[in-house]
Amino acid sequence: MATLDQGEPFAEAVGEAVQTAVMSVRLVMAIADAVRRHQQRQKQGAEEELVPAKRAKEDAKAGLNGLLPADISVALMASADWPQMAQQLLALRRAGVDLEQLLPRVGEIAVTVRDQVAANAVRVAEEGTGEWERMLRETLPAGPVREAILSSPTWPDIAATLSQLDERGVDVRRILASAHDEGLGVDQAVAKVLAAGEVRTTSRDALLSYGPMTDGLDIPANLNLEDREHALRQLSISPQENARYVRMLKEALPDHAREADLAVISRQWPLVADRMAKLERAGKPVAEHLAGLAKDTSWTDGPIPLVQAASHVLQHPAGQAPPAARPPVSTTAARSRSVGPTKAQTAKVTTSAGSGMAAHRQTGPTAKPGKSR
């Protein structure tokens, strides 16, 4: 009987470890599916319909054979949400994701979780669920995966899973970092399929933004500055990050509150926010760069507005920005884009940028209309 008493807790611990590993598989697959959905909504305007659950279970079961550890795959297919996961798996395959590449890597993550839980004889003290969104932003770099997770309708479920994994002693940050790498692969695979046969064009906003405002920035070819919220998402800037950048500009210009307000509601503000984000990622002191705006206030009645002056000081070492002049369109910036404008488009923008002055420089005699015969 004593042997049985020792065996039951052991079996229970192993069962808990396997179920926790299954949860980690669900988490990674939910993130992968969120990335797929996001890509399809961005490119097609709608998600593809899922295969009926009954057929999906049969097809996914056959495709799962040998790609996950046996104990984890058995527990996975016995779970109540297996039909939904089977639909996710087939949707990923139809979207161009190679499951024979993806699932073994997911299996490695699950095995790590399983072994980690099994090794924890005593559950660590609970630290509470915490701010999962904040933790996600601290753990994952800005980009398509983080945006897809936080904008997904299943984000509450993902956050609940993170909390449960954390309570069971799993290193959630490590799992998220691994899931992020898989999400990037899914993003690229789905994008590749969706881009097949697509005529790549450069949006008017992206075309007109080529120049000093975007030098060194990686702006998307379909940039849409008409929709502020959408433009910030395209540049992987969260509402919280944007609010912080707005506050930084206003704190740098306490005596120019009106001009600061106009700058942050201007059409080009997302480009300035993107440049602040780039400086932060490089560990540069954004506030010290912005302080140059208060030292040189020529922008108050000078050739460029505050939003362009802010971009200007952010592109030079703090306190060393030279006087700003009205910028011409930069063909170098245009050529640096992977999907840039054509020569004809660049010429058109350059012409329109200089047409205001060119009209005033026409000094030849004006032709007078003759009488018609």
DRENKOL-160079 format. One record per residue (C-alpha): x, y, z; residue in one letter. Coordinates in pm, whole numbers, padded with zeros to 5 digits, always signed. Layout:
XYZa/...
//
This chain:
+00000+00000+00000m/+00292+00230+00074a/+00416+00185-00281t/+00076+00287-00411l/+00077+00596-00188d/+00413+00699-00332q/+00307+00621-00686g/-00015+00820-00688e/+00144+01159-00615p/+00414+01082-00870f/+00156+00992-01135a/-00042+01304-01046e/+00270+01520-01081a/+00352+01365-01418v/-00006+01417-01534g/+00006+01781-01426e/+00338+01827-01608a/+00194+01686-01931v/-00119+01900-01905q/+00096+02207-01847t/+00301+02114-02153a/-00025+02093-02350v/-00110+02442-02228m/+00221+02569-02363s/+00140+02410-02700v/-00198+02586-02697r/-00024+02915-02616l/+00226+02890-02902v/-00041+02776-03146m/-00276+03057-03036a/+00002+03308-03104i/+00079+03149-03441a/-00291+03156-03532d/-00318+03521-03421a/-00029+03608-03654v/-00195+03421-03942r/-00528+03598-03885r/-00356+03935-03861h/-00167+03884-04187q/-00480+03778-04373q/-00682+04072-04238r/-00404+04313-04335q/-00359+04173-04686k/-00703+04041-04777q/-00935+04238-04550g/-01076+03917-04402a/-00967+03586-04252e/-01004+03262-04445e/-01288+03032-04335e/-01187+02737-04117l/-01225+02375-04220v/-01526+02209-04048p/-01422+02077-03706a/-01503+01710-03776k/-01288+01696-04087r/-01018+01910-03925a/-00980+01660-03636k/-00921+01371-03874e/-00680+01558-04102d/-00486+01718-03817a/-00456+01387-03627k/-00295+01225-03930a/-00062+01521-03980g/+00034+01532-03610l/+00173+01177-03607n/+00536+01178-03495g/+00568+01558-03486l/+00500+01595-03111l/+00604+01374-02818p/+00355+01088-02777a/+00233+01178-02426d/+00177+01539-02525i/+00000+01461-02854s/-00231+01207-02682v/-00322+01457-02411a/-00368+01727-02672l/-00612+01523-02883m/-00803+01419-02569a/-00864+01779-02463s/-01197+01952-02510a/-01051+02221-02735d/-00878+01979-02974w/-01134+02049-03255p/-01051+02420-03246q/-00676+02354-03238m/-00712+02110-03528a/-00880+02388-03725q/-00593+02622-03639q/-00337+02368-03757l/-00508+02318-04093l/-00556+02694-04135a/-00183+02746-04079l/-00100+02474-04333r/-00337+02624-04592r/-00177+02965-04528a/+00164+02829-04625g/+00316+02728-04289v/+00524+02408-04296d/+00386+02214-03997l/+00663+01954-04025e/+00904+02238-03945q/+00685+02420-03690l/+00547+02137-03476l/+00879+01975-03375p/+00997+02314-03248r/+00670+02356-03061v/+00729+02006-02920g/+01069+02114-02788e/+00902+02403-02606i/+00640+02165-02461a/+00905+01918-02341v/+01092+02201-02167t/+00772+02302-01990v/+00683+01942-01901r/+01023+01871-01749d/+01033+02204-01567q/+00696+02143-01400v/+00785+01784-01312a/+01108+01903-01147a/+00920+02149-00923n/+00837+01938-00617a/+00720+02245-00432v/+00520+02509-00609r/+00688+02847-00597v/+00517+03126-00408a/+00252+03289-00620e/+00341+03643-00728e/+00003+03723-00876g/-00093+03758-01239t/+00068+04101-01274g/+00026+04326-01572e/+00052+04074-01855w/+00037+04332-02128e/+00319+04528-01968r/+00522+04208-01931m/+00454+04119-02293l/+00578+04458-02412r/+00889+04424-02194e/+00961+04073-02320t/+00881+04094-02692l/+01027+04351-02933p/+00791+04578-03122a/+00683+04417-03443g/+00419+04206-03617p/+00409+03929-03355v/+00354+04157-03056r/+00096+04358-03248e/-00085+04042-03358a/-00104+03910-03000i/-00235+04228-02842l/-00483+04299-03123s/-00614+03941-03133s/-00968+03872-03006p/-00814+03577-02818t/-00574+03798-02619w/-00774+03752-02292p/-00739+03374-02332d/-00367+03407-02403i/-00323+03625-02091a/-00515+03370-01881a/-00284+03094-02007t/+00022+03303-01921l/-00113+03341-01567s/-00173+02968-01528q/+00173+02880-01661l/+00329+03131-01422d/+00139+02983-01127e/+00281+02641-01212r/+00639+02762-01199g/+00703+02800-01572v/+00945+03068-01695d/+00681+03256-01896v/+00925+03507-02045r/+01135+03227-02189r/+00829+03057-02339i/+00712+03387-02489l/+01056+03452-02639a/+01048+03108-02805s/+00690+03158-02921a/+00789+03497-03064h/+01052+03335-03286d/+00796+03086-03415e/+00549+03370-03469g/+00802+03549-03689l/+00833+03236-03901g/+00455+03212-03932v/+00433+03582-04021d/+00687+03541-04299q/+00533+03220-04432a/+00181+03363-04446v/+00306+03691-04593a/+00490+03502-04867k/+00176+03317-04973v/-00043+03627-04957l/+00213+03826-05158a/+00213+03572-05444a/+00056+03736-05745g/+00010+04062-05558e/+00105+04382-05738v/+00318+04570-05487r/+00249+04940-05484t/+00372+05224-05269t/+00104+05426-05092s/+00083+05800-05148r/+00176+05863-04784d/+00487+05644-04808a/+00585+05811-05135l/+00543+06165-05005l/+00722+06081-04681s/+01053+05998-04850y/+01302+06256-04729g/+01458+06378-04402p/+01144+06286-04205m/+01202+05918-04285t/+01578+05890-04345d/+01692+05581-04159g/+01339+05467-04072l/+01185+05146-04201d/+00840+05265-04297i/+00593+05024-04460p/+00520+05068-04829a/+00147+05090-04752n/+00182+05359-04486l/-00152+05528-04417n/-00117+05858-04229l/-00486+05937-04279e/-00569+05696-03997d/-00356+05794-03696r/-00428+05478-03494e/-00362+05253-03793h/-00040+05435-03884a/+00096+05389-03532l/+00010+05019-03547r/+00190+04993-03882q/+00498+05139-03713l/+00459+04901-03413s/+00399+05184-03165i/+00149+05108-02890s/-00099+05370-02757p/+00096+05375-02430q/+00424+05436-02611e/+00270+05709-02824n/+00126+05881-02515a/+00472+05877-02359r/+00631+06032-02669y/+00363+06303-02674v/+00435+06378-02310r/+00810+06395-02377m/+00762+06657-02649l/+00534+06868-02430k/+00772+06847-02136e/+01054+06967-02362a/+00851+07275-02460l/+00665+07401-02151p/+00649+07754-02297d/+00512+07639-02632h/+00213+07427-02534a/+00002+07535-02832r/+00271+07451-03087e/+00333+07114-02917a/-00039+07034-02930d/-00048+07113-03301l/+00260+06899-03363a/+00123+06586-03198v/-00205+06604-03390i/-00034+06671-03721s/-00040+06418-04001r/+00336+06350-03975q/+00346+06291-03599w/+00363+05905-03629p/+00694+05948-03814l/+00835+06152-03524v/+00710+05892-03275a/+00876+05621-03483d/+01205+05808-03470r/+01176+05843-03090m/+01117+05468-03068a/+01424+05401-03281k/+01640+05620-03054l/+01507+05443-02745e/+01590+05104-02892r/+01944+05230-02949a/+01966+05347-02587g/+01984+05716-02683k/+01849+05997-02455p/+01538+06112-02642v/+01459+06389-02394a/+01806+06540-02437e/+01759+06548-02814h/+01420+06719-02777l/+01570+06977-02543a/+01736+07127-02851g/+01395+07254-02961l/+01382+07494-02665a/+01735+07621-02729k/+01676+07693-03097d/+01321+07817-03144t/+01365+07929-03505s/+01088+07682-03590w/+00835+07920-03430t/+00861+08150-03732d/+01116+07966-03945g/+01103+07758-04261p/+00970+07435-04107i/+00696+07349-03855p/+00763+07199-03512l/+00691+06841-03619v/+00970+06858-03878q/+01201+07043-03639a/+01148+06764-03384a/+01243+06504-03642s/+01548+06714-03728h/+01688+06733-03373v/+01623+06361-03321l/+01852+06280-03613q/+02158+06456-03468h/+02359+06410-03149p/+02186+06570-02851a/+02247+06946-02849g/+02437+06941-03180q/+02162+06974-03440a/+02248+07240-03700p/+01989+07502-03799p/+01707+07333-03986a/+01609+07429-04339a/+01308+07328-04542r/+01396+06975-04656p/+01396+06866-05018p/+01268+06521-05109v/+01550+06270-05056s/+01597+06030-05346t/+01851+05842-05131t/+01581+05768-04877a/+01349+05657-05151a/+01604+05417-05298r/+01674+05270-04953s/+01324+05123-04931r/+01278+04761-05032s/+00965+04865-05221v/+01028+05223-05323g/+00871+05454-05578p/+00952+05435-05945t/+01180+05692-06105k/+00878+05862-06255a/+00710+05881-05913q/+01024+06019-05750t/+01059+06281-06021a/+00695+06377-05974k/+00737+06426-05598v/+01063+06620-05644t/+00897+06846-05897t/+00597+06912-05677s/+00823+06979-05376a/+01011+07248-05566g/+00729+07383-05778s/+00647+07658-05527g/+00987+07823-05576m/+01023+07728-05941a/+00713+07928-06029a/+00868+08242-05878h/+01194+08195-06068r/+01045+08212-06416q/+01193+08539-06548t/+01145+08508-06924g/+00892+08715-07117p/+00537+08601-07106t/+00395+08493-07441a/+00088+08687-07546k/-00190+08506-07723p/-00221+08603-08083g/-00540+08662-08274k/-00696+08354-08412s/-00742+08342-08781r/
//
